[in-house]
């Protein structure tokens, strides 16, 4: 079996366990009265989920999803345990050849920082957009 598939499988199991908890807790934070009120005005169960519950769950889950994605990026260095070369190991292989470990670690840190900063910026944009729409609905 290819070692990359083992790494993908392991990271997928880690992500699924975290995502299930994120969505479970986000759904639990929505009052049951929201579901009952939507059913009382004639929505079907699918319409309740699509029009009432999910729009309320997504803003709650978004910061947690951001943290989960950043955790996955950080956990990707653990795939080296099954001999898959990731960003950190690729830099260390080059550093072993020319003995420039400091430069390799700085380059890897900058790559990880850029990835995490871009994910945070995208999530902040979505949160800002969601707050703007929420204010518009309340006005």
C-alpha positions as CSV (number, residue, x, y, z in Angstrom):
1,X,0.0,0.0,0.0
2,X,1.3,3.4,-0.9
3,X,2.4,5.4,2.2
4,X,0.8,8.6,0.9
5,X,-2.6,6.9,1.1
6,X,-1.8,5.8,4.7
7,X,-1.0,9.4,5.5
8,X,-4.2,10.7,3.8
9,X,-6.2,8.1,5.7
10,X,-4.8,9.0,9.0
11,X,-5.2,12.7,8.5
12,X,-8.8,12.1,7.3
13,X,-9.6,10.2,10.4
14,X,-8.2,13.0,12.5
15,X,-10.2,15.6,10.6
16,X,-13.5,13.7,10.6
17,X,-13.3,13.2,14.4
18,X,-12.7,16.9,14.9
19,X,-15.3,18.0,12.4
20,X,-18.0,15.8,13.8
21,X,-17.5,17.3,17.2
22,X,-17.5,20.8,15.8
23,X,-20.8,20.3,14.0
24,X,-22.3,18.4,16.9
25,X,-21.6,21.3,19.3
26,X,-22.7,23.9,16.8
27,X,-26.0,22.1,16.2
28,X,-26.5,21.7,20.0
29,X,-26.1,25.5,20.4
30,X,-29.2,26.1,18.3
31,X,-32.4,26.2,20.4
32,X,-34.9,23.4,19.7
33,X,-37.6,26.1,19.4
34,X,-36.1,27.2,16.1
35,X,-36.8,23.8,14.6
36,X,-40.3,23.7,16.1
37,X,-41.1,27.2,15.0
38,X,-40.1,26.5,11.4
39,X,-42.1,23.3,11.4
40,X,-45.2,25.1,12.7
41,X,-45.2,27.5,9.7
42,X,-45.2,24.6,7.3
43,X,-41.5,24.0,6.4
44,X,-40.5,20.4,5.7
45,X,-37.5,19.0,7.6
46,X,-35.2,19.6,4.6
47,X,-36.4,23.2,4.4
48,X,-35.9,23.7,8.1
49,X,-32.3,22.5,7.8
50,X,-31.5,24.5,4.7
51,X,-33.3,27.7,5.5
52,X,-33.2,28.0,9.3
53,X,-30.7,25.7,11.0
54,X,-27.6,25.7,8.7
55,X,-27.6,29.6,8.4
56,X,-27.4,29.7,12.2
57,X,-24.9,26.9,12.5
58,X,-22.3,28.1,10.0
59,X,-21.3,31.3,11.8
60,X,-20.9,29.4,15.0
61,X,-18.8,26.7,13.4
62,X,-16.6,28.9,11.2
63,X,-14.0,29.8,13.9
64,X,-13.8,26.2,14.9
65,X,-13.4,25.1,11.3
66,X,-10.6,27.6,11.0
67,X,-8.8,26.1,14.0
68,X,-9.3,22.6,12.6
69,X,-7.8,23.5,9.3
70,X,-4.8,25.1,10.9
71,X,-4.4,22.0,13.1
72,X,-4.5,19.8,10.0
73,X,-1.7,21.9,8.4
74,X,0.4,21.5,11.6
75,X,-0.4,17.8,11.9
76,X,0.7,17.2,8.3
77,X,4.3,17.1,9.6
78,X,3.4,13.8,11.4
79,X,3.1,12.0,8.0
80,X,6.8,11.7,8.2
81,X,6.2,8.9,10.6
82,X,5.2,6.7,7.6
83,X,8.0,8.0,5.5
84,X,6.1,10.6,3.4
85,X,8.1,13.7,2.7
86,X,6.3,16.8,3.8
87,X,7.5,20.5,3.8
88,X,9.5,20.1,7.0
89,X,11.2,16.9,6.0
90,X,12.0,18.2,2.5
91,X,13.8,21.2,4.1
92,X,15.7,18.9,6.5
93,X,16.8,16.7,3.7
94,X,18.3,19.7,1.9
95,X,19.8,20.9,5.2
96,X,21.5,17.6,5.8
97,X,23.3,18.1,2.4
98,X,24.6,21.6,3.0
99,X,24.4,21.9,6.9
100,X,22.2,25.0,6.8
101,X,19.6,24.1,9.3
102,X,18.7,27.6,10.5
103,X,17.9,28.7,6.9
104,X,15.8,25.5,6.4
105,X,13.8,26.0,9.6
106,X,13.2,29.7,8.8
107,X,12.0,28.8,5.3
108,X,9.6,26.2,6.7
109,X,8.4,28.5,9.4
110,X,7.7,31.2,6.8
111,X,5.7,28.7,4.6
112,X,3.6,27.5,7.6
113,X,3.1,31.1,8.7
114,X,1.9,32.2,5.2
115,X,-0.5,29.2,5.0
116,X,-2.0,29.9,8.4
117,X,-2.2,33.6,7.9
118,X,-4.0,33.2,4.5
119,X,-6.5,30.8,6.1
120,X,-7.1,33.2,8.9
121,X,-7.6,36.1,6.5
122,X,-10.1,34.1,4.4
123,X,-12.0,33.1,7.6
124,X,-12.0,36.7,8.8
125,X,-13.4,37.8,5.5
126,X,-16.2,35.3,5.8
127,X,-16.9,36.3,9.4
128,X,-17.0,40.0,8.4
129,X,-19.4,39.2,5.5
130,X,-21.6,37.2,7.8
131,X,-21.8,39.9,10.4
132,X,-22.7,42.5,7.7
133,X,-25.5,40.3,6.5
134,X,-26.7,39.7,10.1
135,X,-26.8,43.5,10.8
136,X,-28.7,44.0,7.5
137,X,-31.3,41.4,8.5
138,X,-31.8,42.9,11.9
139,X,-32.2,46.5,10.6
